[in-house]
Amino acid sequence: THFPLYLPEISAIHGIHYLDVSGSYENAERFIKLNEIASKNDATLITALGANPGIPGIALMSTKGDFDVLETGRIVFVMGARIEEVSVPALKELKYMFDVKPMVWKKPHWAIPKEQGSKEYIGKPFEKDVYLGTSLTRDLLVIPELTDIEELSFWAGSQSTIQGLVMILGMKLGFTSSDIGAHLLMNIIQKIGSSKESKSDIHLKVVVTGKKEGIKQKRTIEMYCDENYATALAPAIVCQQIIEKKIMRYGSFLPPEIVPAVDFMEKLRNFAVHYSARTEKI
């Protein structure tokens, strides 16, 4: 957030393809303004291409062909409590992500949700009820235009309710405004997540409903793996798609706009991630 865009700007000027895993809403807003210069110089620039944002929006887009009419989309993203690999800069960046006002799509506009929290049972690897809150990442804003979906929401939570509350409270008290405070907060939340029951994995669940040949159906995609692995895997897959010439558009993009979603998910499931997808009539 508020970080200079030197590298993507230079890439756009010199016709070099560029990918990053930034989760910053504000960064994405500035990034997409590089579209004209990137398009002029035959460069493909894609931001927000990590475990989240990135994979959730692509997973939802992969279901588009399963329906004649898309009705609802619900994304759930849960982080494990064992976060020893999360860096202090990443924790400080989370503060900016929490500051983004949560919004849900209810055709024809985005609105502040009436329900901003819920409790839901999460399967592997957590196998427990998790408190979830509504959130928003910049890449999701493009999905209604691309799919004509009627409703769309994003929910995020933590395996450990206590850890999540301490993290949010620490941010509100200003711990992340300095490196010393952020280190202190990081040490506290890491100790909370050091029990044998704590998991380091993330769990992503995307549930989409709609109609196919007049029959109402539900498509559910789930995956869990190490977050750092997923964040590295997403741009690696897209890099492969560029090499295979499955991506041949120039400009600056968010993942749902340009990543061939079905091919991406097929490649994703071939790697060492726990992945499942099923369609059922409802």
Long-range contacts (C-beta under 8 A, 24 or more apart in sequence): 1-25, 1-26, 1-27, 1-93, 1-96, 2-26, 3-27, 5-30, 5-31, 5-34, 8-34, 8-45, 8-47, 8-252, 9-34, 9-37, 11-38, 11-43, 11-45, 12-37, 12-38, 12-41, 12-43, 12-45, 12-252, 13-37, 13-41, 14-41, 14-43, 15-41, 15-42, 15-43, 16-43, 17-43, 17-44, 17-45, 17-242, 18-43, 18-44, 18-45, 18-46, 19-45, 19-46, 19-47, 19-49, 19-235, 19-238, 19-239, 20-46, 20-47, 20-48, 20-49, 20-235, 21-48, 21-49, 21-50, 21-54, 21-231, 21-232, 21-234, 21-235, 22-47, 22-48, 22-50, 23-48, 23-50, 23-52, 23-53, 23-93, 23-97, 23-137, 24-93, 24-96, 24-97, 24-138, 25-96, 25-97, 25-100, 25-136, 25-137, 25-138, 26-96, 28-138, 28-139, 28-254, 29-138, 31-252, 32-252, 32-253, 32-254, 33-252, 34-252, 35-251, 35-252, 35-253, 36-251, 38-250, 38-251, 38-252, 39-250, 39-251, 41-250, 42-250, 43-250, 44-242, 44-247, 44-249, 44-250, 44-251, 44-253, 44-258, 45-251, 45-252, 45-253, 46-238, 46-252, 46-253, 46-254, 46-255, 46-258, 46-259, 47-252, 47-253, 47-254, 48-137, 48-138, 48-139, 48-254, 48-255, 49-234, 49-235, 49-238, 49-255, 49-259, 50-230, 50-231, 50-234, 50-235, 51-202, 51-204, 51-227, 51-230, 51-231, 51-234, 52-77, 52-137, 52-156, 52-202, 52-204, 53-137, 53-138, 53-139, 53-140, 53-255, 54-139, 54-231, 54-234, 54-255, 55-204, 55-223, 55-230, 55-234, 55-268, 56-137, 56-140, 56-154, 56-204, 56-206, 57-137, 57-139, 57-140, 57-143, 57-254, 57-255, 57-256, 58-234, 58-255, 58-256, 58-259, 58-261, 58-264, 58-265, 59-204, 59-206, 59-221, 59-223, 59-261, 59-265, 60-143, 60-147, 60-152, 60-206, 60-208, 60-256, 61-143, 61-146, 61-147, 61-256, 61-259, 61-261, 62-221, 62-261, 62-262, 62-264, 62-265, 63-206, 63-208, 63-219, 63-221, 64-146, 64-147, 64-261, 65-262, 66-208, 66-210, 66-212, 66-217, 66-219, 66-279, 67-208, 67-210, 67-211, 67-212, 67-217, 67-219, 68-210, 68-211, 68-212, 68-213, 69-210, 69-211, 70-147, 70-148, 70-149, 70-150, 70-208, 70-210, 71-149, 71-150, 71-151, 71-209, 71-210, 71-211, 71-216, 72-149, 72-150, 72-151, 72-152, 72-207, 72-208, 72-209, 72-210, 73-143, 73-149, 73-151, 73-152, 73-153, 73-206, 73-207, 73-208, 74-152, 74-153, 74-155, 74-206, 74-207, 74-208, 75-140, 75-152, 75-153, 75-154, 75-155, 75-204, 75-205, 75-206, 76-120, 76-122, 76-132, 76-155, 76-156, 76-157, 76-203, 76-204, 76-205, 76-206, 76-207, 77-154, 77-155, 77-156, 77-157, 77-202, 77-203, 77-204, 77-205, 78-122, 78-126, 78-130, 78-132, 78-156, 78-157, 78-158, 78-159, 78-202, 78-203, 78-204, 79-156, 79-157, 79-158, 79-159, 79-202, 79-227, 80-125, 80-126, 80-159, 80-193, 80-198, 80-199, 80-200, 80-201, 80-202, 80-227, 81-158, 81-159, 81-160, 81-163, 81-192, 81-193, 81-195, 81-198, 81-199, 82-193, 82-194, 82-198, 82-199, 82-200, 83-189, 83-190, 83-193, 83-200, 84-190, 84-193, 84-200, 85-200, 85-228, 86-186, 88-179, 88-182, 88-183, 88-186, 91-167, 91-176, 91-182, 91-185, 91-186, 92-176, 92-182, 94-167, 94-171, 94-176, 95-171, 95-176, 97-135, 97-137, 98-168, 98-171, 100-135, 100-136, 100-137, 101-136, 102-133, 102-134, 102-135, 102-136, 102-154, 103-134, 103-136, 104-134, 104-151, 104-152, 104-153, 104-154, 105-140, 105-143, 105-144, 105-149, 105-151, 105-152, 105-153, 106-150, 106-151, 107-144, 107-148, 107-149, 107-150, 107-151, 110-141, 113-153, 118-155, 120-155, 120-157, 122-157, 122-159, 122-203, 122-205, 123-203, 123-222, 124-203, 124-224, 124-274, 125-199, 125-201, 125-203, 125-224, 126-159, 126-199, 126-203, 128-159, 130-157, 130-158, 130-159, 130-161, 131-157, 131-158, 131-161, 131-164, 132-156, 132-157, 133-157, 138-254, 139-254, 139-255, 139-256, 140-256, 142-254, 142-256, 142-257, 143-256, 146-256, 146-257, 159-193, 159-198, 159-199, 160-192, 160-193, 160-198, 162-192, 163-189, 163-192, 163-193, 166-192, 200-226, 200-227, 201-225, 201-226, 201-227, 202-226, 202-227, 202-230, 209-282, 215-281, 216-281, 216-282, 217-279, 217-280, 217-281, 217-282, 218-279, 218-280, 218-281, 218-282, 219-277, 219-278, 219-279, 220-276, 220-277, 220-278, 220-279, 220-280, 221-265, 221-275, 221-276, 221-277, 222-275, 222-276, 222-277, 223-268, 223-273, 223-274, 223-275, 223-276, 224-273, 224-274, 225-272, 225-273, 225-274, 229-272, 229-273, 230-273, 233-268, 233-271, 233-273, 237-264, 237-267, 237-268, 238-264, 240-267, 241-267
